[in-house]
Amino acid sequence: MKTLFVLFIGIFALSTVSVKESTLSLIVFEGSDWCSSCRKFEKNILNDVSVIKFLQEEGITITKIDFPQRKKLTKEQKKINRHYSERYQFEGVFPTIILSRTDTLLYHELQVPEMDPTQFIERLMKIQDEIR
């Protein structure tokens, strides 16, 4: 196990936690400046303390792939977005949430309609077992 030093900007907390090696990544395809469902997922799930703690303890990293309408993306960011879109066969539905292994091509798309943080964590635990 590694010790990870973490600073949460949104929570303004400084803490040290023990985490597993990161072999899983939570990929979030979002439209940050226009998608109300994306903002709701961010606020109610990703910013929840229990979800943050679970992701840290399990060594699950978060990668956000943003498709804003008002904010201009750099050429490099567009290239990265295209890569992730092709890699995960993104179909333009926002938000799309994927749990992916970082060392293989295995991944699983999550359906997260109206989940609370506890249900989201339970769903992640089940998928973790399937793809590990």
C-alpha positions, 0 to 999 in steps of 0.5 A: 500500500502507498500513502497518498497526500491529498488536498481537496479543493472543494472541501478544504480538507488536508488529509493523509489516507492509505490507498491501494495501487491504482488499477481502476479509473472512473471515466466521466464524460460530461458537459460541465457548462451545459449538462444539468444531469452532469452537474447533479452527478458531480454535486450529489455523487462525486463531491460526496464525502463517502464516495471520495473516501471510497474512491481513495481507499480503493485507489480509483482515480477519476478522469473527467472528459469534458465537452463544454459548449461555452468554454473553448477546448485546446487542440490538445484537449480535443485530441485527448477527448477524441482518444477517450471517446474512441477508446470507450465507444462514447455515444454522446450521452451525458453523463456517461460513467465508466469504470475501467482497468488501467492495465487492460482493455476491460471496462464497464459502463455504469447506469447512474439514474437517480442513484444516491452515494450509497447506491453508487458505491455499492454499484462500483463495488459490484463492478470492481469484482467483475473487472478485477 
